[in-house]
Amino acid sequence: MMLIKKNSKQVKDQRVFKVVERKFKFLKVVGLNYPSLNAKPLNNVYHEGVDVWEFYISKKWRCLFTYDQSQKLIRVLKISNHL
């Protein structure tokens, strides 16, 4: 299950959301090791006891999320500019 708020004030470009949705489809089918997903855990960062992960949307954008394999739950925490 995945929920992405498409009317975010931070993200005006809807293409960003299309990329995020496509990458989460890869995650659902193949898992965190899918090469083009480039997902990696953030060191010592947790949200409600679950590791926080990141993947690149583009050179400018990043997505922070949690992936609870036991519950098969993806929670998008933040889609933001990468400085």
Phi, psi and omega in degrees: 000140182215141177230122177236124179280110187276350180254036180298140178289331181287321188253106181268336184273111182293342176298328178300316181293324178297319178296317180298314179299318179297317181293325177290331173296317176300316180300317181295320183277313189257329181106184186292345184269008179297125189304315184284348177288325181051040180280140177213145179284147174276135184295124175055035176242124183228150173230114182054041176080005181245141178302142173264132181245164178222147167218157181275132172269317176203185177298331184268328190248146176229153176236126174257134183208164170246149179226105180265101184295325182295324179260355184053051183239128175250129177236117177281121180269318184199140169241118187210168174294144175257120183275000000 
